[in-house]
Amino acid sequence: LDARWMAQLPAPPGPLTPPRTEEEMRRFMAEYERKVAAEEAQESTAWKTFNSNVGAWLGAVVSGGILWLFYCVDDVSSTLSDVWVFFLRKLSEESQRHLLLQAAKWRILPKDM
């Protein structure tokens, strides 16, 4: 279709009327930029941080930490096993046995145990 033919059509009613001239486009862009700036001014500091490069690095560190924890839970020789042993020694022998049997029942014991 020819662009000149489209420009001669009457504009549809409503707020979503596309700009017809360069001046209308400039006003539209200025209004859009003003609205975006107002929305960004209302954002909290935490939201701005999470949406920045710092947030990306924080997400990478947190997900890496979660992966490390899963690895440690599944490996007897990990440092996390030393922590479990420390807490298990604080329990009575019957409680230790019950906790280990319950963990085996739930299949959350390390594979090499």
C-alpha positions as CSV (number, residue, x, y, z in Angstrom):
1,L,0.0,0.0,0.0
2,D,1.1,3.5,-0.7
3,A,2.0,5.5,2.5
4,R,0.4,8.7,1.1
5,W,-2.9,6.9,0.7
6,M,-2.6,5.7,4.4
7,A,-1.9,9.3,5.6
8,Q,-5.1,10.6,4.0
9,L,-7.3,8.2,6.0
10,P,-9.0,9.8,9.0
11,A,-7.4,9.0,12.3
12,P,-9.2,6.4,14.4
13,P,-10.8,7.7,17.6
14,G,-9.3,7.1,21.0
15,P,-6.0,7.8,22.9
16,L,-4.0,5.3,20.8
17,T,-4.1,7.5,17.6
18,P,-0.7,7.2,15.9
19,P,1.2,10.4,15.4
20,R,0.8,11.8,11.8
21,T,3.6,14.5,11.8
22,E,7.1,14.8,13.1
23,E,5.9,17.3,15.7
24,E,3.3,14.9,17.0
25,M,6.0,12.2,17.1
26,R,8.3,14.5,19.1
27,R,5.5,15.3,21.6
28,F,4.6,11.6,21.8
29,M,8.2,10.7,22.6
30,A,8.6,13.5,25.1
31,E,5.5,12.4,26.9
32,Y,6.7,8.8,26.9
33,E,10.1,9.7,28.3
34,R,8.4,11.8,31.0
35,K,6.2,8.9,32.0
36,V,9.2,6.5,32.1
37,A,11.2,8.9,34.2
38,A,8.3,9.3,36.6
39,E,8.0,5.5,37.0
40,E,11.8,5.1,37.5
41,A,11.7,7.8,40.2
42,Q,9.0,5.8,42.1
43,E,11.1,2.5,42.1
44,S,12.6,1.5,45.4
45,T,16.4,1.3,45.9
46,A,16.3,-2.5,46.2
47,W,14.4,-2.8,42.9
48,K,16.9,-0.6,41.1
49,T,19.8,-2.7,42.6
50,F,18.3,-6.0,41.5
51,N,17.7,-4.7,38.0
52,S,21.3,-3.5,37.7
53,N,24.6,-5.3,37.1
54,V,24.9,-5.8,40.8
55,G,21.7,-7.7,40.8
56,A,23.0,-9.9,38.0
57,W,26.1,-10.7,40.0
58,L,24.1,-11.2,43.1
59,G,21.8,-13.7,41.3
60,A,24.9,-15.6,40.0
61,V,26.4,-15.8,43.5
62,V,23.1,-17.0,45.1
63,S,22.5,-19.6,42.4
64,G,26.1,-20.8,42.6
65,G,25.7,-21.1,46.4
66,I,22.5,-23.1,46.0
67,L,24.3,-25.5,43.6
68,W,27.2,-25.8,46.0
69,L,24.8,-26.7,48.8
70,F,23.2,-29.4,46.7
71,Y,26.6,-30.8,45.9
72,C,27.6,-30.7,49.6
73,V,24.4,-32.5,50.7
74,D,25.0,-35.3,48.2
75,D,28.7,-35.8,49.1
76,V,29.9,-37.3,52.4
77,S,33.4,-35.8,52.1
78,S,32.2,-32.2,51.8
79,T,32.6,-29.6,54.5
80,L,28.8,-29.5,55.1
81,S,29.0,-33.1,56.4
82,D,31.3,-31.9,59.1
83,V,28.6,-29.4,60.2
84,W,26.0,-32.2,60.2
85,V,28.3,-34.3,62.4
86,F,28.8,-31.5,64.8
87,F,25.0,-31.1,65.3
88,L,24.4,-34.9,65.4
89,R,26.9,-35.3,68.2
90,K,24.8,-32.8,70.3
91,L,21.9,-35.2,70.1
92,S,21.3,-38.4,72.0
93,E,22.1,-41.7,70.4
94,E,18.4,-42.6,70.0
95,S,17.8,-39.2,68.4
96,Q,20.7,-39.6,66.0
97,R,19.5,-43.0,65.0
98,H,15.9,-41.8,64.4
99,L,17.2,-38.8,62.4
100,L,19.4,-40.9,60.2
101,L,16.7,-43.5,59.6
102,Q,14.2,-40.7,58.8
103,A,16.7,-39.2,56.3
104,A,17.2,-42.6,54.7
105,K,13.4,-43.0,54.4
106,W,13.2,-39.6,52.7
107,R,16.2,-40.5,50.5
108,I,18.1,-37.4,51.4
109,L,21.3,-39.1,52.6
110,P,24.4,-38.6,50.5
111,K,24.8,-41.3,47.7
112,D,28.2,-42.4,49.0
113,M,27.1,-42.9,52.6
